[in-house]
Amino acid sequence: MDYTHKPNYFLFAQLLVRHVETYIEKHPDASNAIFDLRDIYELFRQDKASATTNLDGILNIADEYKVETLNGDQPLISRYSIDSQNNSLLIDFNADALEGLKNGKSIIAPDATLHG
């Protein structure tokens, strides 16, 4: 049963990273972001499990997305925390990766085949 849900983790991680990328484009001076978990729920096409119970697993994949920098490929997300009391997700960005992204470097997805 667990195996059948793993592909969704990568899909949702991809959706989340694209959401973060759009946020960075709209807020170029931001070093972090706070997202309402209701927005994440909508982003995940109202998949309640992915926006709640499975969110940490999805974020574990999302924080493996990297950006090419002068210091090698760096993870875009340096830290995240889920604040269930305030219904929010806080994401801190890696400064080098953020700069690389702003300078036109692409986000590098993790190899899904390594997560068997």
C-alpha positions in Angstrom: 0.0 0.0 0.0 2.8 2.4 0.9 4.4 1.9 -2.6 1.3 3.0 -4.4 1.4 6.5 -2.7 5.1 7.2 -3.3 4.7 8.6 -6.8 2.2 11.1 -5.4 4.9 12.3 -3.0 7.1 13.2 -5.9 4.2 14.9 -7.8 3.2 16.9 -4.7 6.9 17.8 -4.0 7.1 19.0 -7.6 3.9 21.1 -7.2 5.2 22.5 -3.9 8.6 23.5 -5.4 6.9 25.2 -8.4 4.7 27.0 -5.9 7.8 28.1 -4.0 9.5 29.1 -7.3 6.5 31.3 -8.2 6.6 32.9 -4.8 10.3 33.7 -5.2 9.6 35.3 -8.6 6.8 37.5 -7.0 8.9 38.3 -3.8 12.5 38.5 -5.0 13.7 40.0 -1.7 12.3 37.1 0.5 14.7 34.8 2.3 11.8 32.7 3.6 8.1 32.1 3.0 5.1 31.3 5.1 2.3 29.5 3.4 -1.2 28.9 4.8 -1.8 25.1 5.0 -5.2 25.7 3.4 -3.3 27.0 0.3 -1.2 23.9 0.3 -4.4 21.8 0.5 -5.7 23.6 -2.6 -2.3 23.2 -4.3 -2.5 19.4 -3.7 -5.9 19.3 -5.3 -7.7 19.0 -2.0 -5.8 15.8 -1.0 -6.2 16.1 2.8 -3.7 13.4 3.6 -1.0 15.1 1.5 -1.7 18.4 3.1 -1.6 17.0 6.6 -0.3 13.5 7.5 2.0 13.1 4.5 3.2 16.7 4.3 6.4 16.0 6.1 7.3 13.1 3.7 6.6 15.4 0.8 8.7 18.2 2.2 11.5 15.6 2.7 11.5 15.2 -1.0 11.0 18.9 -1.8 14.0 19.9 0.3 16.2 17.7 -2.1 15.5 20.1 -5.0 18.7 22.0 -5.8 20.0 25.0 -7.7 23.3 25.3 -9.4 25.5 27.9 -7.6 29.2 29.0 -7.6 29.6 26.6 -4.7 28.1 23.6 -6.4 24.5 22.5 -6.4 22.8 23.7 -3.3 19.4 22.8 -1.9 16.7 25.5 -2.4 15.1 24.8 1.0 17.4 25.1 3.9 14.8 24.5 6.6 11.1 24.0 7.0 8.6 23.7 9.8 5.0 22.9 10.0 3.1 25.0 12.5 -0.2 23.2 13.1 -1.4 25.7 15.7 -1.2 28.6 13.2 -2.1 26.3 10.2 1.1 27.4 8.4 4.2 26.1 6.7 7.4 28.1 7.1 10.2 27.6 4.6 13.7 29.1 4.8 15.6 29.4 1.6 19.3 28.7 1.1 20.8 32.1 0.2 23.2 30.7 -2.4 20.5 28.7 -4.1 18.2 31.7 -4.0 20.8 33.8 -5.6 21.4 31.2 -8.3 17.7 31.0 -9.0 17.4 34.8 -9.3 20.4 34.7 -11.7 18.5 32.4 -14.1 19.7 29.0 -12.9 17.1 26.2 -13.0 15.9 24.0 -10.2 17.3 20.5 -10.3 14.9 17.8 -9.3 16.1 14.8 -7.2 16.3 11.4 -8.9 13.0 9.7 -8.1 14.6 6.3 -8.9 16.9 6.6 -5.9 13.8 6.6 -3.5 12.7 3.0 -4.0 
